[in-house]
Amino acid sequence: MDFQLKTLTVSQAAAEKSDVLIVLVGSAPPASKDPLSVLAASARKAGDLPDKAGKLLALYRPEDVVAARVVLAAIGDGKPASVRTGVVAAINAAKAQAPKRVTLVFAQPADGAAVACAVTAAAEASYVYTTTKSKAEPRSIRQLTVGVADAAAVAGAFDQARATVRGIELAKEWGNRPANHATPTLLGEAAKELAKLPNIKCEVLGPKEVERLGMGSFAAVAQGSAEPLRFIVLRYHGAPKDQAPVVLVGKGITFDTGGVSLKPAAEMDEMKFDMCGAASVLGTFRALGDIQPAINVVGLIPSCENMNDGRSVKPGDVVTSMSGQTIEVLNTDAEGRLILCDALTYAKRFEPAAVIDIATLTGACVIALGGVRSGLFASDDTLAAALEAAGETSQDRCWRMPLDDDYAEGLKSNFADVANIAGRAGGAITAAKFLQRFTSDFAWAHLDIAGTAWKSGAAKGSTGRPVGLLVSYLTSRAGSGDASGKAKPRKAKAAEAAGKKARSAK
């Protein structure tokens, strides 16, 4: 969908050539005396257009309006959340007529945050997946023009939102693809495509390279599948090389049967979404390629299937992670943490300013937070606050959860350094405590997106979350100067090299 930004009053928007004109009406009645504004004010006064965000009044061929159809959409207080609600409702109503050109105009002044939410909401409401359909019916809307009182004042926010939409829709594309159309190899190819964008480089490692790195935990999960694993390394360089990067680590289980600890058959098809953390990293890099913020970012994606055959890892097996820590695998369906822990160890070599892992990790997080907010766990208060703020700005919200050491008690093992599960109680937290063991060298946050990465039922599909949150965080960090920290001395690389030499000598 092509987004355009224009300086438009409601009166000027009425003269725009479009199939549908959407007028966003806030709590304060429009002050303008043009016919549409007067009509909106009269409708508000008569109670035909309630103030509540998302309420609509549809009009057909009103006088002095070029568009045949007009939708008056209430946006309440005009804050981003209300704008989002109003735009989603209006686009859903408008798309029933399969319009190709839509004009969306604010009847009152709008700031950058409101405009950004309007753009992302319009894209979300009109999105259609088509890749594996024989008779594809893509979104009908080809062009959406956003009209505001002063386009120049919100141009930056508009451009970032447009880039974010591209990232969200790339994440949706790969999240929605069936597992046979989104193998680890194909994810690697998608990452290589991103390297065609400015300042992005990509490297894809296979089983032999992963074995040489000592990623025994990651390799153990992959060993039951006919599909070879891939370890994807993306780099975005938007700042000087000596600036410490932010590292994003995305869980890339392209299909999860649960392994020997087999999942129930009902809704197992939704386990194609278990790579939505990886998809969000791809989507974030897609947005970075357009926005070009002054920051360095590394993306790490450990990707494999969790399948069953005679070589599959078994409950009770003990594997050795890249960090050297041994792990007792009590449940093979807690595989995400097993691939992430090796990626987190690998992240140390970049001497990062911060590391954020993103994973559809636990059903327990779905029980705790549902599909509204992603679970946020962090070892660093400043990082946590920045991610929470980015979630509010982007309307891709998260909620901070505890990391008390007491929660790690259940991970103790008689046969290894740590077990991979700790029982049902506090399952999202104990999973985070497992990952925390591999993050002592850097500021770290974990986003559990099991409840927010996709929807079930009639609306089944990937949401593209938390691309919006991540892009907002990274651009804010670049803009505030927080990304200016220099990389630390390369002691970590020397220590890692020594560790590899020691392992090879065994």
KATAVEN-V774746 format. One line per field, one symbol per residue. phi: phi as a letter, one per 20 degrees, with the letter a starting at -180 (. if undefined). psi: psi as a letter, one per 20 degrees, with the letter a starting at -180 (. if undefined). burial: b if it has 24 or more other ideal C-beta (glycine too) atoms within 12 Angstrom, else e. A space follows every 50 residues. Layout:
phi: ???
psi: ???
burial: ???
This chain:
phi: .eecdcebefffffeffbecdddedeffggefdfgfffffffffffnecg ffgofccecdlffmcfffcccecfclfmfgfffgfffgffffffffelfe ccdcceebgceffffffffffffffdfcecgddfcfcfgffecceddcfb fffdffffffffffgfffffffgfffffffdbfgffffffffffffegmd cbccedgffffffneffffffffedfeffcdecdcdddcgfeefeedddd fcffbcenmfeffffgmfgfffefdffffffgfffffgfeflfebdcddd cecaedcdbfdffdgnfdddfffnfeceeebfedegffeffffffffgfe lffaccdcbfecffffffcmdecffdcbecfffffffffffffelcfcbf dfcgfgfegfefcecbfbeecbnfflgffffffffggdcfebfcccdedg edfbddmfegqfemfdggfffffffffffenfeefeffgeffffffffff ffffff
psi: popqpqoprhghhhiporhpppoopahpqpiqjqgggggghghghijinq ippiqqopqplqqkpgphppopppkcijrghhggggggggghhhihjlqh pppoppirqprhgggghgghgggghipppigkphnpnrphohpoppprhn hhhjgghgghhghhghgghgggghhhpqhijlrhghghhhhhhhiiqpjp qqppqagghhghikmhgghhhiijqhpqrpopoqppojrqhjpprpppop ploipoiibhmpqqhpjhhiihjjjhgghhgghghgghhghlqmqppppp opprqnrpaijqqqpiqpqprhiipqppnhoiilhghhhhhhhhghhhii mqhqppqpqmgphhhghgibjgqqpppqiphggghhhgghhggikmqrpp rqkqhhiihijqqiirhqqirkrhpkhhghghhghhhjkijrpqqpookh iihrqabhkprqijqlgggggggghggghijijiqqqrqlhghghghhgg gghhi.
burial: bebbbbebbbbbbbebebbbbbbbbbbebbebebebbbbbbebbeeeebe bebbbbbbbeebeebebebbbbbbbbebebbbbbbbbbbbbbbbbeeebe bbbbbbbbebbbbbbbbbbbbbbbbbbebeeeeeeeeebebebbbbbbbe beebeebbbbbbbbbbbbbbbbbbbbbebeebbbbbbbebbeebbebebb bbebbbbeebbebbbbbbbbbbbbbebbbbbbbbbbbbbeeebbbbbbbb bbbbbbbbbbbebeeeeeebbbbbbbbbbbbbbbbbbbbbbbbbbbbbbb bbbbbbbbeeebbeeebbbbbbbbbbbbbbbbbbbbbbbbbbbbbbbbbb bbbbbbbbbbbbbbbbebbeeebbbbbbbbeebbebbbbbbbbbbbbbbb bebeeebbebbebeebbbbbbbeeebbbbbbbbbbbbbbebbbbbbbbbb bbbbbeeeeebbbbbbbbbbbbbbbbbbeeebbebebeeeebeeebeebb eeeeee
